[in-house]
Structure formats: structure tokens, C-alpha cells
Amino acid sequence: MAHSYHEIAFTPAILDLQSQAGSRDNYAAMSEGSRYADRLTEREGAFIGERDSFYMASVSETGWPYVQHRGGPKGFMKVLDEKTIGFADYSGNRQYVSTGNLRKDNRVSLFFMDYPNRRRLKMLGRVRIVESHETDILARLEDPDYAVQIERGFLITVDGFDWNCPAHITPRFTEEEVRAGAEELVAENRRLKRALENAAANDTGTPGNALLGEGPLELVISGVRQLTPRVRAFELRDPDGNNLPPVSAGAHLQVPVRLASGELTERHYSIASNPARPDVYEIAVLREEEGRGGSRAVHDSFAIGTVLRTGRPENHFPLHQDETPAVLIAGGIGITAIKPMAQALEARGTAFEVHYAGRSRRDMAFRDRLERQLQERLFVYAKADGERMDLEAILRDATADALVYICGPDRLIAGVMAAARAVGFPRDRIRLERFS
């Protein structure tokens, strides 16, 4: 096999079970090409460097596995090079179960967990125990600000690793993460309170009874959700509870907005809800402090009960209707156009994959929902974690008949076009929608 982790983990019995369950085809491609997933990249290094704990399994002389939790300051597991990681062994309960096991069988299995973002990295490797007299190596493994006794060190040679899908990972948060999140909510609550007070004083759109626009379609805001610190979603329904005009994936809505100056203008927002739903449209709006004021006005004045007279849905970014496979690429708030495409393709059983890039995982709207729904068909790239799309590889790996859809900033679209030229991907198989 080409994938080093699966070469070790996928035994004949496991391959037989995959065939019986019908999942073998999902992993067949991992047996092709040159060997990979046995050398750490910047992505794995950054991920490991952010962890303050991991789980390590060893094998005892009786053949029983033993799993141990290891914890320390963030980054106590050191990435020494592309094949080697290591950590200092601090004095604990002095049972020495893992250490004893490793003196007889140096194989280990590691799980690195990122609970808030529902990510995990699995790894297989072989351990060399670093004894107390090997001071040069121990110095590379210690944490000067963590004042505990080091008994020994562990160097682990990486034999293979694999990124797991986020399914069934329950988010958990540290005290520091909860405090940071609470501070954001308190600040947001204060800002909304000021906005409500200003709206009432200026009579520019009092929440609950405001009516904006002169379009042919009357919609009422029935729900508001804060998707990320800067992205807010608004559910729009018929005031009488009737079904809305049907839409297809890629459609947008022309929405009336009253700016802080009092001017009534319009903004176009992708309909991000599942196109199969007849009862609701959902738009998601990124608050841009340095923008033209439309997104700020939406965040400050749109509330449950606000009535909007909008234009009828239009679609200048339509999804194909046959069984041609698709590659969907989204940058930032561009996910609002790409998400319903993924849902439509999934509903009709068409092959597709989604590549979604953003500043950080917590800034990526709909990420958690898409991870649960799409699992291994979703690839997420967070700039804060040092992750970047390899656009040439994405296009190179696409099937010859695939259609590519892109929605995002100009730099992403330019990058896809440059990658297409570099690998010879046909321009006429690329569909795009810009933010502006």
C-alpha cells in the first residue's frame, strides 16, 4: 500500500470486513502511488505543537494493550524532524506500565485530540527510551517553564499517521477556551444592546416591527444564529407560513438594507439553506468593519420579526443537473454558495468533494454542520493552523470529467485559475462566483 498508516493497520481480516461492509472502495486509492503519510508536514507539526495531552497505547508481554493518557503544557510533545517526535517522561504514579511494556515491545499507537474543533490525528511509531544520562537529548525534550521532575524521555520514530474524520467527537473546552468564548458573547451582547437602543432612538428599524424594501417577495426574519464571531445567519420565512418559491443550489437573494446614514440600499446574499427545503431561506452575513456599511447594518438592525420585501431568488451560479462528479472549493464566506451545492449533490448521490479554506476553524461558518454531514468528503484548511490548499493537487486528482465550482475572494479564484493552467485542467470545466 502507498498510505503507510493503512499499510500497517489494514490487515487481511480488516480488508475482508471492509469488502463485506461495502466500504473497501472508499480506501482503495490509498494503495496507489508512492509511499506517503509517514513523514510529518507543517500541518501535523503545528497540530501536535498545540496539544496539551495525547493518548498512547503500548503492548504488554501478555499481549494485552495498555492505553495511557499523557499531559503537560501545550506543545510538550516536540516535533524534532519529519520522522521523529519526542517528549519528556515526568514523574507520576511510578507504576511504569508503559515504560515496562516499551522495553519489551517498542511499538506504540498515539491519538492526538483537538476536542473543540473535532479533529484527531492517529499515529503509529516505534519508541526509543532516553535514559537520564543522555542529557543532550533530554534538554531538547524538556519544558523549562514546567517545574516537574523528568525521569526519562521518549523518542518516537513515525511509521505512519492518518487524519480521522470528525464523526462522533464530542466537543470539549478548557477553562481558558470557555472564558474566551464567554468574553466574546458578553461583548456581542453589549454591542447588540447599544444597537437596539440606537434603533429605537433613531427609528431606523426597530427590531420586531421594522419593514424594509419594496420588492415583490415579503419575508419575515424568524430566526437569528451566530455562526462565528463575525458571521450571523438569518432565517427568512413567509409571514403566513406558506411555502416559498423553489430555489436551486447557487441561488441568491436581493435583500433591502438601511445603512447607518438612513439610505435604503440592496445587497445580494447567497441562499445558504438546503435547496430542498420549501419553508425557509437562510442567508449568512459576514460583518465587515471596513466594508461599505451593508453588513454592519444587517448585523445591527436585522432581528426576529423584521419584515423584508426582497427581490425574487435568482441564480447566476447554477449547479449541473446530471451525474457528473464535482469538486467544490470555498474560501471564507463563499461557503454560503457552496454548502447548498454539496447538499444537493449528496441528495442525488452524485460524487463530489468539498475543499473549504478560512482564517481559523472557529471563523468558518457551517464547518461543524458540514463535518457531521460530509465527513471524509470535506477537506478543511485553516490558515491559523498552517494549512493551505494545494490547488494543483486538487485539480490534478480530479477525475477527467469533473466540474469545479469556486466561490471566494479574488485571490482564491486567481489561484485556482493559475493551478488549472499549470496542470492542464480545462477552463471550460470551471464555474465561479466572486464576492463582489
C-alpha positions in Angstrom: 0.0 0.0 0.0 1.0 3.6 -0.6 -0.5 5.0 2.6 1.9 4.0 5.4 -0.6 4.0 8.2 -3.1 1.9 6.3 -0.3 -0.4 5.2 0.2 -1.3 8.9 -3.3 -1.1 10.2 -5.3 -2.7 7.3 -4.7 -6.4 7.9 -6.2 -9.1 5.7 -9.0 -9.5 8.2 -9.8 -5.8 8.1 -9.7 -5.7 4.3 -12.2 -8.6 4.3 -14.5 -6.8 6.6 -14.4 -3.6 4.5 -15.3 -5.6 1.5 -18.2 -7.2 3.3 -19.4 -3.8 4.5 -19.1 -2.1 1.1 -16.5 0.4 2.3 -13.5 -1.0 0.6 -13.8 1.3 -2.4 -13.5 4.3 -0.2 -10.0 3.4 0.7 -8.8 1.6 -2.5 -7.0 4.7 -3.8 -4.8 4.7 -0.7 -3.0 1.7 -2.1 -1.8 3.5 -5.2 1.2 5.8 -5.9 4.3 6.3 -3.9 4.6 5.8 -0.2 3.1 8.7 1.9 1.8 9.7 5.4 5.0 8.6 7.1 6.7 12.0 7.2 5.3 14.9 9.1 4.5 18.1 7.3 3.9 21.6 8.7 0.3 20.7 9.2 1.0 17.8 11.5 3.8 19.7 13.3 1.5 22.7 14.0 -1.3 20.4 15.2 0.9 18.4 17.6 2.5 21.7 18.9 -0.9 22.9 20.0 -1.8 19.8 22.0 -1.5 19.7 25.8 -2.3 15.9 26.0 -2.4 12.7 24.0 -3.2 9.0 24.4 -0.6 6.4 23.9 -1.2 2.6 23.6 1.6 0.0 24.2 1.6 -3.8 24.1 2.3 -5.8 27.3 4.2 -9.1 27.5 0.8 -10.8 28.0 -0.4 -9.5 24.6 -2.9 -7.0 26.2 -2.9 -3.4 25.0 -2.4 -0.7 27.6 -3.7 2.9 27.0 -2.2 5.8 28.9 -3.1 9.5 29.0 -0.2 11.9 28.8 -0.5 15.5 29.7 1.7 18.6 30.1 2.0 22.2 28.9 0.9 22.9 25.4 3.5 21.6 23.0 5.2 19.3 25.4 5.3 16.7 22.7 8.2 18.0 20.5 8.4 17.6 16.7 12.1 17.1 16.2 12.1 16.4 12.4 9.8 15.0 9.8 10.2 11.4 11.2 10.8 12.0 14.9 8.7 13.3 17.8 9.5 13.1 21.5 8.5 14.0 25.0 9.9 14.1 28.5 8.5 11.5 30.9 7.6 13.3 34.1 7.4 11.5 37.4 3.9 10.2 38.0 2.3 7.3 40.0 5.5 5.2 39.5 3.7 2.1 38.1 5.9 2.2 35.0 3.4 0.1 32.9 4.1 1.9 29.6 7.8 2.1 30.2 8.0 -1.6 31.1 5.9 -2.5 28.0 8.2 -0.5 25.7 11.3 -2.2 27.0 10.0 -5.4 25.5 8.0 -4.1 22.6 8.7 -0.6 21.3 5.6 -0.2 19.2 3.1 2.5 20.1 -0.2 3.9 18.8 -0.9 7.6 19.5 -4.1 9.6 19.4 -3.8 13.5 19.4 -7.2 15.1 20.1 -8.5 18.6 19.3 -11.9 18.4 21.0 -13.1 22.0 20.4 -12.6 21.7 16.6 -13.4 17.9 16.5 -10.1 16.9 14.9 -7.9 13.9 15.7 -4.5 12.6 14.4 -3.7 8.9 14.7 -0.1 7.8 14.6 1.9 4.6 14.7 5.6 4.5 15.6 8.4 2.9 17.5 9.9 4.2 20.7 13.5 4.6 21.9 13.7 5.3 25.7 16.1 8.1 26.5 17.8 7.5 29.8 18.7 10.1 32.4 22.4 10.3 31.5 21.5 11.3 27.9 21.3 14.9 28.9 21.7 16.5 25.4 18.6 14.7 24.2 16.6 15.3 27.3 17.4 19.0 27.1 15.6 19.1 23.7 12.5 17.4 25.3 12.1 19.4 28.5 9.9 22.4 29.1 11.8 25.0 31.1 8.7 26.6 32.5 7.2 23.3 33.7 8.8 22.7 37.0 8.4 18.9 37.4 11.0 16.1 37.6 12.0 14.3 34.4 12.7 10.6 34.8 13.5 9.8 31.2 12.5 10.7 27.7 10.8 9.0 24.7 11.8 9.4 21.1 9.2 8.1 18.6 10.1 7.3 15.0 6.9 7.8 12.9 5.9 4.8 10.8 2.6 6.2 9.7 -0.2 8.6 10.5 -3.8 9.4 9.5 -6.2 12.2 10.0 -9.6 10.9 11.2 -13.0 12.2 10.3 -14.8 14.3 13.0 -17.8 12.0 13.3 -18.8 11.3 16.9 -16.1 13.5 18.5 -17.9 15.4 21.3 -16.6 19.0 21.6 -14.9 19.8 24.9 -13.4 23.0 26.0 -10.8 24.1 28.5 -11.4 26.7 31.2 -9.4 29.2 29.1 -11.4 28.5 26.0 -14.7 28.8 27.8 -13.6 32.1 29.3 -12.5 33.5 25.9 -15.8 32.4 24.4 -17.8 34.0 27.2 -16.0 37.3 26.8 -16.9 37.4 23.1 -20.6 36.7 24.0 -20.6 39.5 26.6 -19.1 41.9 24.2 -21.6 40.9 21.5 -24.4 41.3 23.9 -23.3 44.8 24.8 -23.0 45.8 21.1 -26.5 44.4 20.3 -27.9 46.3 23.3 -26.4 49.5 22.0 -27.7 48.8 18.5 -31.2 48.3 19.8 -31.1 51.5 21.8 -29.9 53.4 18.8 -32.5 51.9 16.5 -35.3 52.8 19.0 -33.9 56.4 19.3 -33.4 57.0 15.6 -36.4 55.0 14.4 -34.3 53.4 11.6 -35.5 49.9 12.0 -36.9 48.9 15.4 -36.5 45.1 15.8 -39.8 43.3 15.9 -41.8 45.6 13.7 -39.5 47.0 11.0 -40.4 46.7 7.4 -37.7 47.3 4.7 -37.8 47.3 0.9 -40.3 47.4 -1.9 -39.5 44.1 -3.6 -42.2 41.6 -4.7 -41.4 38.9 -2.1 -42.3 39.5 1.5 -40.3 37.6 4.1 -40.1 37.8 7.9 -36.9 37.0 9.9 -37.9 34.0 12.0 -34.5 33.1 13.4 -31.1 34.5 14.1 -28.0 32.4 14.8 -24.4 33.5 15.5 -22.4 31.0 13.4 -18.9 32.5 14.2 -17.8 35.7 16.0 -18.3 37.6 12.7 -20.9 35.6 10.8 -24.6 35.7 11.6 -27.3 33.6 9.9 -30.9 34.8 9.4 -33.8 32.5 8.6 -36.4 34.0 6.3 -40.0 32.7 6.0 -43.3 33.6 4.5 -45.2 35.7 7.1 -48.3 33.5 6.7 -46.3 30.2 6.9 -46.7 29.3 3.2 -44.0 27.6 1.2 -41.5 29.9 -0.5 -40.7 30.0 -4.2 -38.5 27.0 -5.0 -34.7 27.6 -5.4 -31.8 25.6 -6.8 -28.3 25.4 -5.4 -26.3 28.6 -6.2 -29.2 31.0 -5.9 -29.0 34.3 -4.3 -31.5 36.9 -2.8 -31.6 40.7 -3.3 -32.1 42.0 0.3 -33.0 45.6 1.3 -30.7 47.2 3.8 -30.9 50.5 5.5 -27.4 52.0 6.1 -26.5 54.0 9.2 -26.8 57.1 7.1 -30.5 56.3 6.5 -30.0 55.4 2.9 -32.0 52.4 1.7 -29.9 50.1 -0.5 -29.7 46.5 -1.5 -27.2 43.6 -1.0 -27.1 40.2 -2.7 -26.7 37.2 -0.4 -26.4 33.5 -1.4 -29.3 31.4 -0.1 -27.3 29.0 2.1 -30.1 26.7 3.2 -30.7 23.3 1.8 -32.4 24.0 -1.6 -34.8 21.0 -0.9 -36.4 22.9 2.0 -39.6 24.7 0.8 -40.3 26.6 4.1 -37.2 28.7 4.7 -34.4 30.6 3.1 -31.2 31.2 5.1 -28.6 33.8 4.4 -25.3 34.2 6.3 -23.7 37.6 6.6 -20.1 38.3 7.4 -19.7 41.6 9.4 -17.0 43.7 7.7 -16.0 46.7 9.7 -14.1 48.2 6.8 -16.8 47.5 4.2 -19.4 49.8 2.7 -21.7 49.5 5.7 -24.2 47.0 4.4 -23.0 44.1 6.6 -22.8 46.3 9.7 -26.3 47.5 9.1 -27.6 43.9 8.7 -25.9 42.8 12.0 -27.1 45.9 13.8 -30.7 46.1 12.7 -32.0 42.8 11.5 -33.8 40.9 14.2 -36.6 38.4 14.7 -39.8 39.9 13.4 -38.2 42.2 10.9 -40.1 42.1 7.6 -38.1 42.3 4.3 -39.6 42.9 0.9 -36.9 41.3 -1.3 -36.4 40.5 -4.9 -37.3 37.0 -6.1 -34.5 34.5 -5.9 -32.1 34.5 -8.9 -29.4 32.0 -9.9 -26.3 33.1 -11.9 -24.2 30.2 -10.4 -26.3 27.1 -11.2 -25.3 23.6 -10.4 -25.3 21.0 -13.1 -28.2 18.5 -13.1 -26.6 15.3 -14.4 -24.3 12.8 -12.6 -21.0 14.4 -13.5 -18.7 14.4 -10.4 -17.9 17.8 -8.8 -15.1 19.5 -6.9 -16.4 22.3 -4.7 -14.0 25.0 -3.5 -14.9 27.7 -1.0 -13.0 30.5 0.6 -14.3 32.2 3.7 -18.0 33.3 3.5 -18.0 31.8 0.0 -19.2 28.6 1.7 -22.7 30.1 1.7 -22.9 29.3 -2.1 -21.0 26.0 -1.9 -22.9 24.4 1.1 -26.2 24.0 -0.7 -24.4 22.6 -3.7 -22.9 19.9 -1.5 -26.3 19.2 0.0 -28.0 18.9 -3.5 -25.2 16.6 -4.8 -25.4 14.4 -1.7 -29.2 14.1 -2.0 -29.0 12.8 -5.6 -26.0 10.6 -4.9 -23.5 12.4 -7.2 -19.8 12.0 -6.4 -18.2 15.2 -5.0 -15.8 16.6 -2.5 -15.6 20.0 -0.8 -12.4 22.0 -0.1 -13.0 24.8 2.4 -10.4 27.4 3.5 -10.7 30.0 6.2 -8.7 32.1 8.7 -9.3 29.7 11.5 -11.7 26.9 12.3 -13.8 29.0 14.6 -14.2 31.6 11.9 -15.5 29.1 9.4 -19.3 29.3 9.1 -21.2 25.9 8.8 -18.0 24.0 9.4 -19.4 21.9 12.2 -22.5 21.0 10.3 -20.6 20.1 7.1 -18.2 17.9 9.1 -21.0 15.9 10.6 -22.8 15.6 7.2 -20.0 15.2 4.7 -17.3 13.6 6.9 -14.4 12.4 4.7 -15.7 14.3 1.7 -14.9 17.6 3.4 -11.3 18.9 3.5 -10.8 21.9 5.8 -7.8 24.3 5.6 -7.3 26.8 8.5 -4.7 29.4 7.9 -4.2 29.8 11.7 -3.1 26.1 11.8 -0.7 26.5 8.9 -2.9 24.6 6.5 -3.2 25.7 2.8 -5.0 24.2 -0.2 -2.7 22.6 -2.7 -4.8 23.7 -5.6 -2.6 22.0 -8.2 -3.0 18.7 -6.4 -6.8 19.2 -6.0 -7.2 19.7 -9.8 -4.7 17.0 -10.7 -6.5 14.5 -8.6 -10.0 15.4 -10.0 -11.5 13.0 -12.5 -11.2 13.9 -16.1 -14.9 14.7 -16.4 -15.3 16.6 -13.1 -16.8 20.1 -12.9 -15.1 22.6 -10.5 -17.2 25.2 -8.6 -15.4 28.1 -6.8 -16.8 30.8 -4.6 -14.5 33.0 -2.7 -12.2 36.0 -2.8 -10.3 37.1 -5.9 -7.0 35.7 -4.7 -8.5 32.2 -4.4 -10.1 32.3 -7.8 -6.9 33.6 -9.3 -5.0 30.7 -7.6 -7.4 28.1 -9.0 -7.0 29.5 -12.5 -3.2 29.5 -12.2 -3.3 25.9 -10.9 -5.6 24.9 -13.8 -3.1 26.3 -16.3 -0.2 24.6 -14.6 -1.8 21.1 -14.6 -3.7 21.4 -17.8 -7.2 21.4 -16.3 -9.8 22.6 -18.9 -11.0 26.2 -18.2 -14.5 25.3 -19.5 -15.0 22.9 -16.7 -14.6 25.6 -14.0 -17.6 27.6 -12.7 -17.0 30.5 -10.4 -18.7 33.2 -8.3 -16.9 36.2 -6.8 -17.8 38.0 -3.6 -18.4 41.3 -5.5 
